[in-house]
């Protein structure tokens, strides 16, 4: 489906905010099923000639850039802008090696997740798991992933965003496109379930905390005392929160809340939003303004935590680690370090695996071997059920009013789901302090 074809059939739909294009209820899996896990991600150009078409695909998406221009006019406008922007952005990509690392890193995440799913669940349950990166704006696109899934005999599908916090502009944009492909008959109508968010999964939270600790190791012990943490997330227009009730801002603050509670509030911390484009008002404070403010206040050591990005790409490798670094130095910050992405951190991969299996209902575990025509990957089946060792999301999230980490314009839209062992109903503890 071309960007123009998608644009022609697009109209704003409340499901862009609720994620309800596909059910988030668990689907039943039978022994011998092949479960395709689709990893939604942004994608990025891998070489200079990819930059303009990548930007064109991005600018043409009405789910992420909502402007009252459609059809042929938008096509020509986006072509013009992408060509001009590619010359500027090309220099940024040159500074990080000539292309985005996001495609390679997503493939590595997919392989690690597939191995984890098969090791911990697939063999025990008599199920084959296959993982498929599906990039929204570059290859492999969703239709390419779906074609491969057909060739490999996928029977059930789990849609897994590599965006822990749901937003219309990220997960929503991928879901509406996958739905459009299904409606147009370009992909099969598989039994499908979707992971909405995992912003407070304990494995994800601990992985972030461990990455922060790794970053702090770059500081001399004496310099750590005065270090501040700045959690930077990609911004969105303010209207997405205030008018459309997008849960993204609340989920970002939920994640930060849990990370700092896990760390027992060991450092002063702040939350900001980056990558603003256009004249519209966006979520605040901006990362650039916050860094300059901290420098003015005398903060000498700063760790930037890209909290909404789990895969390194241009916005971590250049926007934060190159461009923002220069601004921080000019603001008087003596040591400035950017946390690397989670990428294939084992705890994060485990969290992804648990997010997947929480969407599945397996048959009762059995010691009977699979049928003789089952793939070799099903060998070694045992009596271990995912119910015995996987965290599951709690059905009712805690009240947003109990969360103290929030922005100044917080609408109290939602709270991240807690996660617990299946037998437990206790919610995940919430933070009890407010950031400075």
N, C-alpha and C positions, 0 to 999 in steps of 0.2 A: 504494500500500500504506500503510495507516494505521499509526501507531506501535503500536497494539494488535494489529493483524494480524501485524506483524513480531515483536513480543514473543512472541506465541503460538507461532510456529514456531522461535523461537531457542533454542539450547542452546550452551554453550561448546564451541568446536571448536579444536583445535590449529592449524588453518589461520589463526586470528586472529593468531597470533604469527608463523607462517612466511610468511604472505601467499600461501599456495598455493591459494586459491580459484580463481585463474587462473594459468596458466603464465607464467613470466617468460622463457621461451624465445622467440627471434625468430620471427615468423610471416612467411610468404612473401607478397610483394606483387606483383601483376601490373600491367602498364601499363593505365591506365584505371580502376584502383581508386580509391575515395574512402575515405580513412582518417580515421575520426573519433577525435580525441584528446580524451579526457574528463579535464577538470581537476578533481580532487577537492579540495574545500575545505570549511571549517566552515560558512560562511554566517553571516549576522547580521541583526538587525532593522534596517530602514531608517527606521522611524518608530515613535512611541511605542506605537501599538496592535499592533505586531508583536512587542513584547518578550515578553509572556506566552506566546503560542503558540510562539515560538522556544524559550523556556526549557522549555516542555512537551515539545517534540520532543527536546530535549537530554536532559532528565531521564528520558525514557522509553526511551532507548537502553541496552540491557543490555550492549552492547559497551564502553561508556564508563563507565557507572555500574552496577557489578555488585553489586546488592543482592538478597537472597533474598525479594523481593516481586514477585509477578507478577499478571497478569490485571487484573480490575476494581479490586482494592485499589490496585495501583500506579497505575492510571489516575487514580483519584480523589486519591491522595496527590500525584502529580505536578501535577495541575491546581491543587491547593491551594497547593503550594509555589511553582509558577510565578507564580501570581497575587500572592502575597505578595512574592516576590523581585522581581517586575517593578516594584513601587513603589520599591524600594531601588535596583535597577539602573538604573531610568529616570533617576535623578539623575546617574548616571555617564555615560549616553548624552547627556544634556542638556549636560554639560560638554564634550563633543567634537562638538557640533553637532546633537544630537538623534537620531542613528542611526549605525550602523556603516558605515565606508567599505569594508568588505571585499568587498561584492558589486560595487561599481563598480570597485574596483581589480582584482578577479579578471577582470572583463570586459575591462579594458584589457590585462591579462596575456595573456588568450586571444587577443585581436586581434593583439597584438605577436608572439605565438608563431606564429599562423597565417601571418602575413606572412613571418616568418623561415623557416618550413618550406617555404612555396611558393617563396620566392626562392632558397633554398640547395639544396633537394632536389626539390620537387614538379615544377617545370618540367623539370629535368634528367632525372628518372626517369619522367615521364609519369604522375604520380600527383597527385590532388587531396587536399590536407589541409584538414580542417575542425576547428575547436576548439569545445568545449562545456563551459562551467562546469557542474559538478554539485555543488551544496551538500548537505551531509548534513542540516542542520537548518533550512534556510530556502530560499526560492525563488531560482533554479530548482533544484528537487529532482532527484534522479537520474532518476526516471521522466519528468520534463519534458524533461530533456536527451535521454533516449533517444527520446522521441516526435519531437523535432526532428530527431534523427539519422535516423530512419526516413523522415521527409518529405524529407530532403535526400539520400537514396540512399546512405548509408554502407554500405560493404561489409566493411571490416576495422576493428578497434578497438584503440586503445592507451589503457590506463588509466594516467593520470599524476597522482600525488598532488602537491599543492602543500605537501607535508611532506617535506623532504629526508631526514629521519631516520625510518625506519619505527617505528611503534608500533601495538600492538593498538588503542589508544584513538583513533588518528587515521586513518592509512591503513587499518588493519585494520577499523575501524568502517565505512568507506566500501566496502571490498571485500566484506564480508559482506552488506551491504545490496544492493549491485549483484548479488551472487550470489543472494540471496533473490528479487529481482525476476525474475531469469532462471529460477529454479526454479519460480516461480509463473506463468510464461508472460506476465509483464507487459512484458518487453522481449525483442527477438529474440535468438537464440543466434548472435551474430556470432562470426567468428573473432577471438579476443581474446588480447592479451598485456598484461602488467602490469609497470610499472616498480616495482621493490621499494624502492630507495633510491638517492640520489645525493649522499650526505653528504660525499663527498670529491671531487666533480667539480671540476677545477681552475678552470673558469669560475665556478662557484658560490663557491668559496673566494676567488678574486680579487675577485669582486663584493662579498663581505662586507668584505674588506680595504679596498676603495676607499670603501665606505660609512663605515667606521671613520675613514679619513683625512678624509672630508668632515666628520664630527662633530668631529674634533680641530681643524678650522679655526675652530670657535667659541671655542676657548681662546686666550688671549694666549700668544704664543710662550714667555714666561717661565714660564707655568703648566703647560705640557705636560710638563716634566721629571718632575714628581711625580705625573702622572696614572696612574691604574690603569684597567684594562679589566675589566668584569664581564659575562661571557656568561651571560645569563638565558634559560632554557628553561622551557616549561610542564612542570610536574611530573606524575608519575604515582604511584599507590600503590606502595610498595616491593615488595609481593607480586608485582606484574607482572614485576619483574626476578628476584626470588629464587625464586619458585615456578613461574612460567610461562615464564621465560627470555626475556622480551621484550627485544629487542636495543636498545631506544631509548636507554637511558642510555649504553651503549658507543658508539653512533653519535653522540650529542651530543658526547661527549669526543673521538671521532675527528675531528669537524669542527673543534672548537676546536684540537686538536693541529695540524691542517693549516693553519688560519688563522695561528696563531702561528709555525709553521715558515716559512710564506710571508713573514711580517713580520720574520723573524729575531729574534723575541722582544724587540721594541723597547720594550715596556712590561710592567710586572707585570700578571698577569692571574689571574682567578678564574672559577669556574663555579658557578652556583646554579640553583635551580628555584623557580618561582613558582606562584601560583594554587591553593594547597592548599585543599581543602574536606573536611569530614567529620573523624571521629576517627581514621581509619587513619593509619599511619605512611607518609610519602611520601619520595621521593628528597630527599636533603639535600646541602648546606645550603640553607635557604630563602633566597630573594632578599632578603626583608626582614631576616632575621637577619644575612646577610652584609653588607648595606649598613650596618647599625648597628654591626657589628663593625669594619668598615673605618673608620667615623667615629671610633670609640673609639681606634683605632690611630693616628689622626692623618692619615689620607688626606684631602686637601683637594679633589682634583679627580677626578671619576669619570665614565667613559663606560660606559653600559649598552648592551650589544649583544644585542638579542632574537634569539638565534641559531636558534631553531626556527621562527620566524615569518617568512615571506617576503612576507606581505601585511599591511599595517597594519590593525589592528582594535582592539576595546575593550581588549585586554590590552596593547597597546603604547601606544595613544593616551591611555588613562586610567590603567590599573593601574600602568604604568611612568612615564609622562610627567607624571602629575598626582599620584596617590596616593603613589608611591614617592619622588617628588621632595620632597614635604613631609617624609617620614620622613628622607630624606637630609639635608635642611637642619637638622632637629632633632638629627641625629646629629653635626653639625659639619662636614659636607661643604660647602665653599663654592661650588664649581661642579659642577653635576650635569647631564649631557647624555645624552639617549637617542638612539641611532642610529635613523634612519628605516628602514622596511622596504625590502627589495630592490625590491619592486613590479616596475617595468618596466626595471630596470637592464639595459642591453644585454648584458652578460656573463652575467647570470642567464638572460635569454631564450635566449641561445645555448646555455647549459648544458641548459636544458629541451629545446631542439630536438635536441641531441645525445643526450639521454636517450631521446627518442622514436625517433629513427632507429636507435639501437642495438638496438631491439626489432624491427626490420624487416629482412628479407632482400629486397633489390631484385633484379629481373631484370638481366641484363647490360646495361650502358649502351649506348645505340644512338643513332646520328645520324638514324635514320629518324623522320619526324614522326609524331605520333599520328594515329589515324583521324580522318576528317573530322567525325564526330559527337561527338568529344571536346570537353569544355568549353574555352573560350578560355583558361582559366587554364593550360592545358598548352602554350600556344604558346611558341616559343623553346626547344624541347627541345635539349639538347646531349649531349656525351659525358662529362659529369662524374658520377661515381658517388660515393655517400656514403662509400664505402670510402676515397676519396682524401683526404677532408678532415673527417671526423668522428671524435671520440674515442669509444672503446668501453670498456665496463667490462672489467677483467681478471677472468678466471674464478675465480681463487683469491685471496681476500683475504689480506693479511699476517696474521701471528699477533698476536692482541690483546696478548700479553705484551710486544711490542716498542713498544707505545704507552705513553708515560709520563704523559700527561694522563688522569687517571681519578679516580673518586670513592673515598672511603674504604671503601666496601662493594662495590667492583667485583667482578663475578662472571666477568670475562674471557669474556663470552658471544660476542662477535664483533668484527670490525673492518670498517670501511667499505671498500667495493671501491675499488681504484685505477682510474684511467682512463688510457688511452694510445692513441696512433695504432694502427690495426689491425696494422701490421707489427711493433710493439714489444711485448715481453713483460716489460719492466722494470717492477716495481711502483713506485708513487708513494712517494717518500721519506717516512719517518715522523719525527715530532718526536723530539727527543733531550733535552728538558728538562722538568722538572716545574714546574707553576705554584706560586706562593706561596700 
